């Protein structure tokens, strides 16, 4: 049985220059069987939308350390339908205060991963969001 390989775009929006965590998460996602497209630092939302459209991704993952997660996610979620990305899930990780999780969920962010979230939790959650079973380790 050939399982669909999830394609995830991992992006660092805005001027935040800290990407070590994003790169490590990208490796964990790849090791869990996902195809990861990492856009690099300093991406504006139009660049993220363009890349997600061109790459036909299942998930857009944002790594945000700047504290601007609510306005960035709000605007990106507004832009996604016009770009034909209605079925694409948006997930966000980084410095996310607990008080902002409910706000992000209400906006429609499908997965929220504050600092300290385990790689297994992130990868299993993303597979679950996409309605696919996570691959069994060692296969």
C-alpha positions in Angstrom: 0.0 0.0 0.0 1.5 3.3 -1.1 0.7 6.1 1.4 0.5 9.7 0.2 3.7 11.5 1.2 2.7 14.6 3.0 4.3 17.8 1.7 4.9 20.6 4.2 6.2 24.1 3.5 8.1 25.3 6.5 8.5 29.1 6.6 10.0 31.8 8.7 7.8 34.9 8.2 9.0 38.5 8.9 12.2 39.7 10.2 12.8 37.0 12.8 16.3 35.7 12.2 16.3 32.7 14.4 15.9 29.5 12.4 17.8 26.8 14.2 14.6 25.4 15.7 12.8 25.5 12.3 15.7 23.6 10.7 15.6 20.9 13.4 11.8 20.6 13.1 12.3 20.3 9.4 14.7 17.3 9.9 12.2 15.7 12.3 9.4 16.0 9.8 11.6 14.6 7.1 12.6 11.7 9.3 8.9 11.0 9.9 8.3 10.6 6.2 7.2 14.0 5.1 8.6 15.9 2.2 9.7 19.3 3.6 10.2 22.5 1.6 12.0 25.0 3.8 11.8 28.6 2.5 14.5 30.1 4.6 14.5 33.3 6.6 12.6 36.6 6.1 9.7 35.5 4.0 6.8 37.8 3.4 3.3 36.3 3.3 3.0 36.6 -0.4 6.2 34.6 -0.9 4.8 31.9 1.5 1.5 31.8 -0.4 3.4 31.6 -3.8 5.7 28.8 -2.6 2.8 26.8 -1.1 0.8 27.1 -4.3 3.8 26.2 -6.5 4.8 23.2 -4.4 1.2 21.9 -4.0 1.7 21.4 -0.2 -0.7 19.8 2.2 0.5 21.9 5.2 2.0 25.3 5.7 4.1 25.4 8.9 5.2 28.7 10.3 8.0 29.1 12.8 7.5 32.4 14.7 9.7 33.6 17.5 8.9 37.3 17.3 5.5 37.3 19.1 3.6 38.3 15.9 1.9 34.9 15.5 -1.7 36.2 15.8 -1.5 39.0 13.1 0.6 36.8 10.8 -1.7 33.8 11.0 -4.8 36.0 10.7 -3.5 37.6 7.4 -2.2 34.3 6.0 -5.5 32.5 6.7 -7.3 35.4 4.9 -5.0 35.1 1.9 -5.1 31.3 1.5 -8.6 30.8 -0.1 -7.9 33.4 -2.9 -4.8 31.4 -3.7 -6.7 28.1 -4.0 -5.3 26.8 -0.7 -8.6 26.1 1.0 -7.7 22.5 1.9 -4.2 23.3 3.1 -3.7 23.2 6.9 -1.9 26.0 8.7 0.3 25.1 11.7 2.5 27.3 13.8 5.3 26.8 16.3 7.7 28.8 18.3 7.2 31.3 21.1 3.4 30.9 21.6 2.1 32.0 25.0 -0.6 29.7 26.4 -3.1 32.6 26.4 -2.8 32.8 22.6 -3.6 29.2 21.8 -7.4 29.6 22.0 -7.2 32.7 19.8 -5.1 30.9 17.2 -7.5 27.9 17.2 -10.5 30.2 16.8 -8.8 31.8 13.8 -8.5 28.4 12.2 -4.9 27.4 12.8 -5.0 23.6 12.7 -1.9 22.9 14.9 -0.1 25.0 17.5 3.2 23.9 18.9 4.7 26.1 21.6 8.4 25.7 22.4 9.1 22.4 24.1 6.6 20.4 22.1 8.1 17.0 21.3 8.9 16.0 17.7 6.7 13.0 18.1 3.8 15.2 19.1 4.3 17.5 16.2 4.7 14.8 13.5 1.8 12.7 14.8 -0.4 15.7 15.1 0.3 16.8 11.5 -0.4 13.3 10.1 -3.6 13.3 12.2 -4.7 16.7 10.8 -4.3 15.4 7.3 -6.2 12.2 8.1 -3.2 9.9 7.6 -1.6 7.4 9.9 1.9 8.2 11.0 4.4 5.8 9.5 5.6 3.0 11.8 9.2 3.7 12.9 11.8 1.4 11.3 9.8 0.7 8.1 
